[in-house]
Amino acid sequence: MTLFQVDEWLDEYNDYMLLYKLFGDQTYLNEVEEIMKSMEKYVGRMLMHEKFKFAL
């Protein structure tokens, strides 16, 4: 994972939220939820990495 990918996720999140607000289609909200899950997994991995780095 790179910061570039995080930027892409945030861009997609903003795009899908805008579409959801404009049209109210649940499909867009589902995409937002998937993006959030991906970012949460990424942050969890990064926190674990930091935890192990400082444990050494």
Phi and psi in radians as a Rosetta constraint file:
Dihedral C 1 N 2 CA 2 C 2 CIRCULARHARMONIC -2.235 0.35
Dihedral N 2 CA 2 C 2 N 3 CIRCULARHARMONIC 2.902 0.35
Dihedral C 2 N 3 CA 3 C 3 CIRCULARHARMONIC -1.093 0.35
Dihedral N 3 CA 3 C 3 N 4 CIRCULARHARMONIC -0.518 0.35
Dihedral C 3 N 4 CA 4 C 4 CIRCULARHARMONIC -1.048 0.35
Dihedral N 4 CA 4 C 4 N 5 CIRCULARHARMONIC -0.737 0.35
Dihedral C 4 N 5 CA 5 C 5 CIRCULARHARMONIC -1.142 0.35
Dihedral N 5 CA 5 C 5 N 6 CIRCULARHARMONIC -0.683 0.35
Dihedral C 5 N 6 CA 6 C 6 CIRCULARHARMONIC -1.084 0.35
Dihedral N 6 CA 6 C 6 N 7 CIRCULARHARMONIC -0.740 0.35
Dihedral C 6 N 7 CA 7 C 7 CIRCULARHARMONIC -1.048 0.35
Dihedral N 7 CA 7 C 7 N 8 CIRCULARHARMONIC -0.715 0.35
Dihedral C 7 N 8 CA 8 C 8 CIRCULARHARMONIC -1.106 0.35
Dihedral N 8 CA 8 C 8 N 9 CIRCULARHARMONIC -0.766 0.35
Dihedral C 8 N 9 CA 9 C 9 CIRCULARHARMONIC -1.042 0.35
Dihedral N 9 CA 9 C 9 N 10 CIRCULARHARMONIC -0.783 0.35
Dihedral C 9 N 10 CA 10 C 10 CIRCULARHARMONIC -1.127 0.35
Dihedral N 10 CA 10 C 10 N 11 CIRCULARHARMONIC -0.688 0.35
Dihedral C 10 N 11 CA 11 C 11 CIRCULARHARMONIC -1.092 0.35
Dihedral N 11 CA 11 C 11 N 12 CIRCULARHARMONIC -0.797 0.35
Dihedral C 11 N 12 CA 12 C 12 CIRCULARHARMONIC -1.103 0.35
Dihedral N 12 CA 12 C 12 N 13 CIRCULARHARMONIC -0.738 0.35
Dihedral C 12 N 13 CA 13 C 13 CIRCULARHARMONIC -0.993 0.35
Dihedral N 13 CA 13 C 13 N 14 CIRCULARHARMONIC -0.864 0.35
Dihedral C 13 N 14 CA 14 C 14 CIRCULARHARMONIC -1.088 0.35
Dihedral N 14 CA 14 C 14 N 15 CIRCULARHARMONIC -0.715 0.35
Dihedral C 14 N 15 CA 15 C 15 CIRCULARHARMONIC -1.102 0.35
Dihedral N 15 CA 15 C 15 N 16 CIRCULARHARMONIC -0.848 0.35
Dihedral C 15 N 16 CA 16 C 16 CIRCULARHARMONIC -1.173 0.35
Dihedral N 16 CA 16 C 16 N 17 CIRCULARHARMONIC -0.615 0.35
Dihedral C 16 N 17 CA 17 C 17 CIRCULARHARMONIC -1.139 0.35
Dihedral N 17 CA 17 C 17 N 18 CIRCULARHARMONIC -0.712 0.35
Dihedral C 17 N 18 CA 18 C 18 CIRCULARHARMONIC -1.082 0.35
Dihedral N 18 CA 18 C 18 N 19 CIRCULARHARMONIC -0.798 0.35
Dihedral C 18 N 19 CA 19 C 19 CIRCULARHARMONIC -1.085 0.35
Dihedral N 19 CA 19 C 19 N 20 CIRCULARHARMONIC -0.706 0.35
Dihedral C 19 N 20 CA 20 C 20 CIRCULARHARMONIC -1.108 0.35
Dihedral N 20 CA 20 C 20 N 21 CIRCULARHARMONIC -0.761 0.35
Dihedral C 20 N 21 CA 21 C 21 CIRCULARHARMONIC -1.142 0.35
Dihedral N 21 CA 21 C 21 N 22 CIRCULARHARMONIC -0.622 0.35
Dihedral C 21 N 22 CA 22 C 22 CIRCULARHARMONIC -1.291 0.35
Dihedral N 22 CA 22 C 22 N 23 CIRCULARHARMONIC -0.736 0.35
Dihedral C 22 N 23 CA 23 C 23 CIRCULARHARMONIC -1.976 0.35
Dihedral N 23 CA 23 C 23 N 24 CIRCULARHARMONIC -0.303 0.35
Dihedral C 23 N 24 CA 24 C 24 CIRCULARHARMONIC 1.204 0.35
Dihedral N 24 CA 24 C 24 N 25 CIRCULARHARMONIC 0.306 0.35
Dihedral C 24 N 25 CA 25 C 25 CIRCULARHARMONIC -1.380 0.35
Dihedral N 25 CA 25 C 25 N 26 CIRCULARHARMONIC 2.197 0.35
Dihedral C 25 N 26 CA 26 C 26 CIRCULARHARMONIC -1.033 0.35
Dihedral N 26 CA 26 C 26 N 27 CIRCULARHARMONIC -0.485 0.35
Dihedral C 26 N 27 CA 27 C 27 CIRCULARHARMONIC -1.003 0.35
Dihedral N 27 CA 27 C 27 N 28 CIRCULARHARMONIC -0.712 0.35
Dihedral C 27 N 28 CA 28 C 28 CIRCULARHARMONIC -1.171 0.35
Dihedral N 28 CA 28 C 28 N 29 CIRCULARHARMONIC -0.676 0.35
Dihedral C 28 N 29 CA 29 C 29 CIRCULARHARMONIC -1.178 0.35
Dihedral N 29 CA 29 C 29 N 30 CIRCULARHARMONIC -0.617 0.35
Dihedral C 29 N 30 CA 30 C 30 CIRCULARHARMONIC -1.073 0.35
Dihedral N 30 CA 30 C 30 N 31 CIRCULARHARMONIC -0.705 0.35
Dihedral C 30 N 31 CA 31 C 31 CIRCULARHARMONIC -1.120 0.35
Dihedral N 31 CA 31 C 31 N 32 CIRCULARHARMONIC -0.720 0.35
Dihedral C 31 N 32 CA 32 C 32 CIRCULARHARMONIC -1.037 0.35
Dihedral N 32 CA 32 C 32 N 33 CIRCULARHARMONIC -0.757 0.35
Dihedral C 32 N 33 CA 33 C 33 CIRCULARHARMONIC -1.107 0.35
Dihedral N 33 CA 33 C 33 N 34 CIRCULARHARMONIC -0.700 0.35
Dihedral C 33 N 34 CA 34 C 34 CIRCULARHARMONIC -1.133 0.35
Dihedral N 34 CA 34 C 34 N 35 CIRCULARHARMONIC -0.722 0.35
Dihedral C 34 N 35 CA 35 C 35 CIRCULARHARMONIC -1.092 0.35
Dihedral N 35 CA 35 C 35 N 36 CIRCULARHARMONIC -0.756 0.35
Dihedral C 35 N 36 CA 36 C 36 CIRCULARHARMONIC -1.092 0.35
Dihedral N 36 CA 36 C 36 N 37 CIRCULARHARMONIC -0.698 0.35
Dihedral C 36 N 37 CA 37 C 37 CIRCULARHARMONIC -1.075 0.35
Dihedral N 37 CA 37 C 37 N 38 CIRCULARHARMONIC -0.753 0.35
Dihedral C 37 N 38 CA 38 C 38 CIRCULARHARMONIC -1.099 0.35
Dihedral N 38 CA 38 C 38 N 39 CIRCULARHARMONIC -0.763 0.35
Dihedral C 38 N 39 CA 39 C 39 CIRCULARHARMONIC -1.175 0.35
Dihedral N 39 CA 39 C 39 N 40 CIRCULARHARMONIC -0.650 0.35
Dihedral C 39 N 40 CA 40 C 40 CIRCULARHARMONIC -1.105 0.35
Dihedral N 40 CA 40 C 40 N 41 CIRCULARHARMONIC -0.731 0.35
Dihedral C 40 N 41 CA 41 C 41 CIRCULARHARMONIC -1.085 0.35
Dihedral N 41 CA 41 C 41 N 42 CIRCULARHARMONIC -0.747 0.35
Dihedral C 41 N 42 CA 42 C 42 CIRCULARHARMONIC -1.084 0.35
Dihedral N 42 CA 42 C 42 N 43 CIRCULARHARMONIC -0.820 0.35
Dihedral C 42 N 43 CA 43 C 43 CIRCULARHARMONIC -1.103 0.35
Dihedral N 43 CA 43 C 43 N 44 CIRCULARHARMONIC -0.711 0.35
Dihedral C 43 N 44 CA 44 C 44 CIRCULARHARMONIC -1.042 0.35
Dihedral N 44 CA 44 C 44 N 45 CIRCULARHARMONIC -0.748 0.35
Dihedral C 44 N 45 CA 45 C 45 CIRCULARHARMONIC -1.141 0.35
Dihedral N 45 CA 45 C 45 N 46 CIRCULARHARMONIC -0.704 0.35
Dihedral C 45 N 46 CA 46 C 46 CIRCULARHARMONIC -1.145 0.35
Dihedral N 46 CA 46 C 46 N 47 CIRCULARHARMONIC -0.683 0.35
Dihedral C 46 N 47 CA 47 C 47 CIRCULARHARMONIC -1.143 0.35
Dihedral N 47 CA 47 C 47 N 48 CIRCULARHARMONIC -0.708 0.35
Dihedral C 47 N 48 CA 48 C 48 CIRCULARHARMONIC -1.114 0.35
Dihedral N 48 CA 48 C 48 N 49 CIRCULARHARMONIC -0.717 0.35
Dihedral C 48 N 49 CA 49 C 49 CIRCULARHARMONIC -1.070 0.35
Dihedral N 49 CA 49 C 49 N 50 CIRCULARHARMONIC -0.784 0.35
Dihedral C 49 N 50 CA 50 C 50 CIRCULARHARMONIC -1.116 0.35
Dihedral N 50 CA 50 C 50 N 51 CIRCULARHARMONIC -0.685 0.35
Dihedral C 50 N 51 CA 51 C 51 CIRCULARHARMONIC -1.084 0.35
Dihedral N 51 CA 51 C 51 N 52 CIRCULARHARMONIC -0.789 0.35
Dihedral C 51 N 52 CA 52 C 52 CIRCULARHARMONIC -1.210 0.35
Dihedral N 52 CA 52 C 52 N 53 CIRCULARHARMONIC -0.621 0.35
Dihedral C 52 N 53 CA 53 C 53 CIRCULARHARMONIC -1.087 0.35
Dihedral N 53 CA 53 C 53 N 54 CIRCULARHARMONIC -0.734 0.35
Dihedral C 53 N 54 CA 54 C 54 CIRCULARHARMONIC -1.393 0.35
Dihedral N 54 CA 54 C 54 N 55 CIRCULARHARMONIC -0.320 0.35
Dihedral C 54 N 55 CA 55 C 55 CIRCULARHARMONIC -1.334 0.35
Dihedral N 55 CA 55 C 55 N 56 CIRCULARHARMONIC -0.387 0.35
